[in-house]
Amino acid sequence: MWRNWYTRMSKEHVASALRVQVSPSAFLKTNAHQLMSHDPLAIIFVSNGPGELATWVKPLAKELHQQIALRPKAKTSSISLDLVLVPCPNATGNENLVAQKWFQFENIIKAKNFWKLLIKPKKFGSWPSKGLVIFLGGDQFWSVLLSARLGYLHMTYAEWIARWPCWNNRIVAMSESIVEKIPRRIQNRCSVIGDLTADLTETAKIDDPLPSGKWVALMPGSKSAKLKIGIPFFLDVADKISKSMPDCNFIIPLAPTTNIDEIKYFGSRKNPISKQYKSGVKSITEANNKEARRILITNNSTVILVQEKHPAYSDLSQCDIALTTVGANTAELGSLNIPMIVIVPTQHILVMEAWDGLVGLIARLPILKWCFGLIISFVKLKKRRFMAWPNISAKKMIVPERIGHITTAQIAKETIDWLNSPSRLSGQKEDLQALRGEKGATKKFCQEIINLLEEKKLLS
């Protein structure tokens, strides 16, 4: 029964999408605040983790409320703005609580209820017969399923690729390269609007400023396999930088998958790798400010702020440079245009379990773990290509990757060289920005939503 329903709905949705002719984007001549719908209409954002909520969902919801009268803010409006969260391994499970505090959405569906929503939508309220589902994070197929189930229009924000272009009435893309990957016959459905995170940096500096001075973000990893090496290594780097540049400030933005106790453990002598470095965690105390950032003191008295709030984009966007291990954090830093140095010290190869993807899973097998881990690490290093996401995307070296038998003294010296060269930092920021697209994407996105709804005669 489920398979028959899904097949029927999918075919009907695809057929509907193929009949749509999308006109080029243009700014409305009418006052956006006067736009309204005479019939009930639902606009549904589909998203997943904390990063997408903070950088995509929240700014777009805020702007859309300014352009169209929407519930819950406009109580008499016939149009509602809703949020549906989808399953995601990187989610914290508290996304619905965070979104509730914004007062932007009339209904918020938790990720654990997504499949129940698909099977029986009426269990979660009375959905209008017309609406628009907008993908803003997670697996793009979830929003395809939801739009097909409800019989709504479908729109996708494509950061790197649009995976189901034929099932979209409109695609808004971060860059031109995404359009080139879409079949020619439907490229007219795609508009390039730029990067939704591009305006975040300036906003963060105004809303939540860090104390003045040079700031270095330390990002040792999000899981035990990386923290085991990253914490002692990065703390030692911070000590050496602080000794040569006493006015330099440091911050560790904690990933949602780790906590203060792990930082303490891996920065103590209980961690075998920590014994190979002079630094470590001396103490972690509460900070005396409204942000409640904690203060970490190293054994050599270097002061490091620890931000537990996630995502810490407000703090990160104000840093001059980041020292990071490989992984998704390189993509996050790239999206914020934060210059970075990517670090993998391979002198700890016997305990390296930090590789991502399938090879990372194999390297952590409980049986023959030592042998497999060693072989995989050697092969990975010998035949490696780019490891940082900005370099992978650009297919060239944009951010430095320091992978090998590297010392904390080498990384400290290179970091200081970068900090003392504003032109180099600006150059890397420009290269990162070029990958992401222009600013002003949020307003352009809202305009695309309005255009589509007008074309379908759902707004007047």
N, C-alpha and C positions, 0 to 999 in steps of 0.2 A: 504493500500500500504506500509506504513512504517513498519507495523508489519510483513508483508510478507518478505520485504527486510531484516529486522533485523533477522528473523528466518533463512532465507536462508544463510545469511552471517555468523551467529553464528555457524550453523551446519558445514559449510565448514571450518570455522576457527578451530573448535574443532577437526574435522577429520584430518586436516592438523597437528595440534599440537600432536595428538596421534601417528602419524606416525614418529615423530621426535625421533631419537636416539642420545642422547647427550653424548659425550665422557667426561671423567674427565678433569678438568681444568689443563692446563700445560702452562708454559711460552714459548713464541715463540722463536725459535732459530734465526729467521730472524730479521733484523732491523725493528722495528715498524714504523719508520718514512718513510719507503719505501712502506708501505701497501697502496694499492689504488684499486679503482674499475674502470673497463673499461666502465661500464654502469652507467647511473644516479642512485643514491641511496640516500635515505633520512634516517637520524637517528633523531628520534623525542623524546624529553624528555617531559613527561606529569607530571605537578606538580601543586601546589595550593598556599599555603601561604608563608609568609616571612621566617618562620623558615626553611622550606624544601628547599627554594631557596638558602638560605645562607649556609646551612650545607650539603646539598646533591647535588643540581643542579650545583652550581657554581664550587665547587672543582672537580666534575666529568667532567664537560665541559672543564675545564682548562687542566686536565690530558689527556682527550681524544684527544684534539687538539695536544698534544705533541706526541701521539701515532699514530695518523692517520692524513693524510692531509685532512682537512675539510674546506669547505666554512663556514663563510665568510673570515677566515684568509688566507686560501690557495685559492686564487681567481680562479685558473685554475682547481681546483679539481672537480671531478664529484660527490662528496659526500657532502651533506649539513647537518649541524647540526641545528635543529629547536626546538623551545619551544612552547608547547601548554599548556596554563593555563586553569584550570577547575574550575567550581563554588565551592566556599568554604565559610562557614559562618565566618571563622576566618581570611579570607584574608582582606587586607587593601584596595584593589582596585588599588594599585600603583605598583603591582608586575611587570607589563610589563615595566614600566618606570625604575625600578631598574635593570631589566635584560638587558635593552637596553644599559645601561652604561657599561656593561661588554664587549660588542663587541664580544660575543661568538656565537651568533645565527644569522643565515641568515634570518629566519622568526620567529616572535613572535606573537602568536594568543592570544588575550585577552580572559579572562574567559567569558565575556558576549557574545562572538562570538562562543563559543564551539558548541552549538547546530546547529548553522548555518554552521559550518565546517562539522559536521556530515551529514547534509542534502545535502549540495552542496559544496564539497571540492574545486572544481575548482574556486569558487568565491574568494578563498584565495591563488591562485597561481596554477602553474602546478606541480602536485605531480608526482614523478617518479613511475613507475610500481612496483618497489621493494623498500623495506625499513624495518626499525625496529622501533617499538614503545616501549619506556622504561618508566615504571611507577616509579615516584619519588615523590609521594605525592598526597594526596586527596583520593577520593574513587577509589579503584582499578578497579571498573567496568567501569569507564570512559575510561581508557586506553584499556580495553578489547573491548569496543565499537569502539574506534578509529582504533585500529589495524584491526578489522573485516571489518570496512567500507573501509579502504584503501587497504585491502588485504596484510598487512604487517606482518612480524614476530612480536612476542610479548615477552617482558621480564619484570619481576617485581622484584623490590627490596622490600623484605619482612622484615619489622622491627620486627613485632610481629607475624604476621600470613599471609599466602598466601591464599586469599579468593577464587581465581579462578584458582587453579593449573592446571586443565585440559586444560585451555585456554592459557597456557603459553608454549612457546618453551623453555624458560629457566627461572629459578627462582634463584635469588641470595639472600641468607638469612643472617641475622645478627648473628644468633646462631643456634646450633644444634637442639634446642627445636622446631624450626619451621619445620625442616625436618621431625621430628617425627609425626607432625600433618598432613603431606601430605600422600595420599594413596600410599602404597608400590609400586604399579605398575608404578608410575611416579616419585618416589623419585630420580631416576637417572637424572632427569632434574634439580635438585636443588643442588647448591653449596653454602657452607658456606664461606662468605668472611669477616665477622666481621662488626664492626660499622663504618658507614660513618662519624660520628662525632668525632671519637676517636682521630684524629690528630688535631682537632681544637684548643685545649687548648694551645699547644706549639706554634702554628702558631700565635695565637692572642697575646701572650705575646711578640712576636718579632715584629709584625706589629703595634700594638696599645697598648703600655704598660701603665698601671696605675702607679701613683707615688708609691714609695716603702712603705712598711708597711703592717699591717694586714687590710684586707678588709672584710666587712660584707655587703651582699646584702639583701635589704629589699624588699620583694615581697608581698605587702598587698592585691593583687587581681587585676582583670581586669575589673570588673563591679561594679556598684554603690552599690549593695547589700553587696559585700565584702569590698569595700573601706570604707563604712560607719563605719565599725568596725575596719578594718585593719589599716587605716591611723593613727587615734589617738593612737591605741595600739602600733603600731610599732615605732612611733615617740617617745613615752614615753620609750620604751625599749632602743632605741638608746641613749636617754639622760642618762639613768642609766648606760649603758655600757661605754659611754664616760666619765662619772664621775669617774668610777673605772679604766678605761683604756684610758687615754687621747690621746694616740697615735693611737687609733683605727680609721679607716676610714669607711665611709658608702656610699652606692650608692643605688638609687632606679631606676631600669630599667622599664620605663613606658611600659605598654602593649599597643598594637595598638588601643584598644577599649577605652582608657582613655586619659586624657590630663592634662596639668598643672592647668587649671581652676578647675577641679574636685579635684586635690590634695589640692589646696588652700581652696576650700569649705569644704571638709571633715576634714581638719586640723584646721578649724576655729570654733569659738563658735556657728556658725550657725548649725553645726552638733550636735544634742543633746548628742550623745555618747561622743563627744570630751570634753564636760563639766565634764566628770567623770575622766579625766586625766589631769595632770599638764602640759603636753607638748602640742604643737601645732605648726602651721606654723607661724613664725614671718615675713619671707620674702622669695621671690624666685627671684634671679637675674641671669643675663647672666654670664656665666663663661668666664674668660679671657684665653682661649686656643683655639687651632685649632679645637678641637673636638666639641666646642660649647656646652658642657654640662652645664646645669644650676646649680646654687648653691642654696640649700634650707637651711635656718637658722631656727632652732627651737626656741621656746620661751626661752629655756635654753641655747641658743647659740651653740648648736651642729651643725656642718657643715655636710650636706649630699649632695652628687652629685646626680643630676637627669638626666638620660640619656633618651632622647626622641627618639633617633634612634632605630628602631626595625628591626630585633631582636638584642638585646644587648649582643650577645654571646661573643664578644670580651672582654667586661667588666666582664661579669659573670664568664667566664672561669678563671679569675685571682683572684676571691674572695676566701677567706679561708673557708667561710661558708655562707649559706643563711638562712634567716628566712622567711618562706613562709606560705601562707594559702594553703588549699587543692585545687586540680584542676590540669589542664594540665601542669601548671608550675612545678609540682613535676616531671613530665616525662621529661621536658626540662632540669631541673637541673640534673636529673639522667643521661641523655644522655651526659652531659658535665662533669660528675663525680664530681659534686660540693657537698660536704657535706652539709646537711640541717637539720633544725629542723622544723617540720610541726606543725602549731599552729592554734587552733580554740578555742577562749575564749568563753565559753558557758554562761558566766554571762550575756550576752546580748541576751539571747535566745528569748526574746519577739520580737526582731527585726531581728532575724536571717533568712536570705533568701539566704544563701550562699551555700546551697546544690546543687550538680550537678545532671544532668539527670532529670528523670520524677518527682522524689520527689521535686526537686528544682522548677519545673514548678508549681506543686500543691501548694507548700508553698507560691508562689507568686500570687495565685488567688485573684482577687480583691474582690470577695464575700467570706465572712467568712475567710478572709486572716489570721486574728489574731489566730482564733481557729485552723485552719488547720496547720498553721505554727508552733504553739506550740506543737500540737500532733505529727507532723512529726519529729520535732527536738528531742522530748523526745524518740520516738521509734528508731530514727536513732542512738542516743547516747547509748541507752540501749542495742541494738542488733548489734552495729557496729562491723565491722571487720576492716581490714586494709583500710586506706584512701589514703595513698601516693602511687603513681604508682610503685615505686621501691619495696615497700612492697607487693603490690598486685601481681606483677610479680614474686617475689621470694617466695611468700606465707610464708613469715616470716619477722620479724622486722629487717630491715636493717637501716632505718633512724628513729629517734625518732619522735613519734607523741604525741604532748601535747594537748590533747583535754579535756576540762572540765573547772572548775572554776579556771583558772590560772591567775596569776598576772604578771605584767610587770617586777617586781623585780625577780620573779622566772625565767622567760625566760632570763633576762639579766645575772643572775648568771650562768645559764646553758651554755649560749653562751660563757661567759668568760672562764668557765671551759674547753670547747671544744678548744677555741683559745689557751689556755695554755697547751694543750695536743696534740702536733703534731702527736704522735703515734695513738691516737684515730681518728684524722682527716684522717690520711693515711689509717687506717683500713677501715673506711667508704668508702673512695675513691676506695680502692681495691674491696670492696664488690659491689659497683656500677659498676666498670669496668667489673667485672666478669659477670654481667647481660648483658652487651652490646657486648662483644666479643673483639677480638684482633684489634690492629691498622693495618694500611696499607690496609684498605678495598677499598680505591679509586683506587689504582693501580690494585688490584685484580678484581675489577668491570670492569675496562677497558679491562683487559685480557679476561674476560668472554664475553664481547661484541665482541671482535676480534675473539675469538674462534667460537662463534655462526655464525658470518658472514662468516668465512672461511669454516665452515662445510656446509653452504648453498651455498658455491662457489660464494659469493658476494664480496669477497676480494681476492686479489692475490698479 
